[in-house]
Structures are given as structure tokens and as C-alpha cells.
Amino acid sequence: MMLFAKSLIMLVYLGFVLLAAAGCVSSAVKTPVPSVTTPTSTPPTTTTAPLLATSAKDIVGTWVGISADKLYQRSNSDGTCQTATSLDNLATKPDVESTFRFEGTHFILTEVAATGRPSCSSQTGTYEIQLLTTGTSSS
């Protein structure tokens, strides 16, 4: 009987140790729990909307394209523009002559004549031109 009692005490003790290890029984010595700080939310990054051209005065001048064709384009305050493959041809022999107007931020381009490029005929192109702070534009 004594052996049975010792075995029973040992099983109870072992069960208590397992329960304590599993966190089910509080032990005599409390383990300190590190304090948890609530992370503060960082304010959302604000992105500003791009500045878009809305009138001829925003784009008057001579521009060189940034795409693979590197076309030169001159926009005039009277709503006309010329496009050419070289700066020299822009004034004397443009490849394309067009008119443009703005409807809000939409730049609407209509071909008048095309001699050095394939014609778009009566098709109208609608674009938005983003004004950059460096003094150049991106369309």
C-alpha cells in the first residue's frame, strides 16, 4: 500500500508540474511579463495630385519628346502646333501641323496637315499633360 501511495503522490506531483509548465497552474514565483507598448500609427503619406496643363499658356514653347521617337513639338499661344523629327525642320518644314484646345485638363489635338509622318486624318487625340517642377512636361 505504501508503494501505491508513493506512486500516487509521484503521479499527482508530475501532473502538477506538467500543468504548471503548460501555464494552467500558477506557480509560487511569478514570471514577469514584459510590458507591451501599443504601436503608434504613422500618419499616412500624402501624395499630391500631378499638376496638369489646362491652357495654351501652360505649354507654349518647344519641347522634345521623351519617348523613343524623340519628336520635337512647338506649341503656340494661338492653339497651333508643329511636330518634326529635327529642331531645324520645326519652323520651316514640320512633319505634322495641328491645332489644339483644352477642355479642362484634356489636351485635344487635331491634325491639319501631315507630310513627313503617316497621317491620322480626321482622328482627334486626347491627352493630359503633366507639368513637372523641372520646367519640362510629361504627356
N, C-alpha and C positions, 0 to 999 in steps of 0.2 A: 504494500500500500504506500509505503514511503517513497518507493521508486515512482509510483504513479503520481504522487503529489509533486515530486520534484519535476517530473516530466511536464505536468500540467502548469506548474509555475513557470518553467522554461518556455513553454508554448505561449503563455499569456505575455511574458516579458518580450519574446520575439515578436509577437503580434503587435505589442505596444510600440516597439522600435520601428517596425515596418510602417505602422500608421503614422508615427511621428515623422519618419522620413518622407512619407507621402504628403505631409502637411495637414493631416487630418486631426492630429492631437497637438495641443500647444505644449511646447517644451518649457522647462524651467528657465532657460536662458533665451531671451527673445533676440532674434537676428534683426539688426537694424535694417530698415527698408530705406533705400536711398530716396530722397525726395525727387519727385518728378516735376519738372517745370513745364508749363504749358507753352509750347512754342508760339511766339507772336507771329501773326500773319504779316507778311510783307505786302506793302501796297502793290497793286497791280501796276505793271509798267504801262505807261501811257504811250501810245503811238499816235502821232499826228497824221492826219489825212494828207496825202500829197497835194501840193498847190498846183491846180490845173489852170491852163490858159483859158480865158473867157472872151478875149477880144484881140483884134489885129495888133494893138499896141503891145501885147504880151509876146508876140512872136516876130515882129518886124526885124529884119536883118538877114544875114546869110548864115546858113547852117550846113554842117556836113553830117551826113548820116552815120550812125554808129553800127549799122548792120553790115553785112558782107559786101553790099553793092557800093557803099561809100558815096552815095549821090550827094551833090550839093543842091541846096534849095534856098532860094531867096524869096522871102515873104515881104510884100509891100503893104503900106498902110491903106491903099485903096482896095484891098481884097484880091489882088492878083499875086501870082507866084510863078516862078520858073524853076525847073529842075534840069540839071545837067550832070554829065559824068566828070566834068572838069570845071574848075573855077573860071577859067578863061572863056569857056563856052556859055556860061550862065547869062551874061549880058548880051552877047552877040548872036549866039546860035543855041538856044536852050533845046534840050531834047523833048521837054514837055512844058506846055504853058497851061496854067489852070487858074480858076477863081476859087475863092474860099469865103466862107462865112462861119460865124459861130452861132450855135443855138445852145445857150448855157455853157456847159463845158465841152460840148460836142463841136469839133472842128470838122466842117463838111467841105470836102474838096471835089470840084468838078473839072474835068479835063476840057480844055478849049482846043488845043492842038497838040499832036504828038508827031515828031519827025524822027527822032533817034531812038525811040523805045517803042515797044508794042503798045498799041492804043487800048485804052479802057473804054473808049467811045462814050456812050451815054451813062455809064455806071458812075455812081457817086460814092466816094469813100467817106466814111465817118470814123473819126479818131478822137482820142483825148490826148492832149499834150501836157506832160508833167513838167513843170518848171523846177529846175534844180537850183540850189543856192550857189553853185559854182559859176552861174552865168550861162550854162548850156541847158538844153532841154532834152527830154526823152519822150518819144511818142510811141 
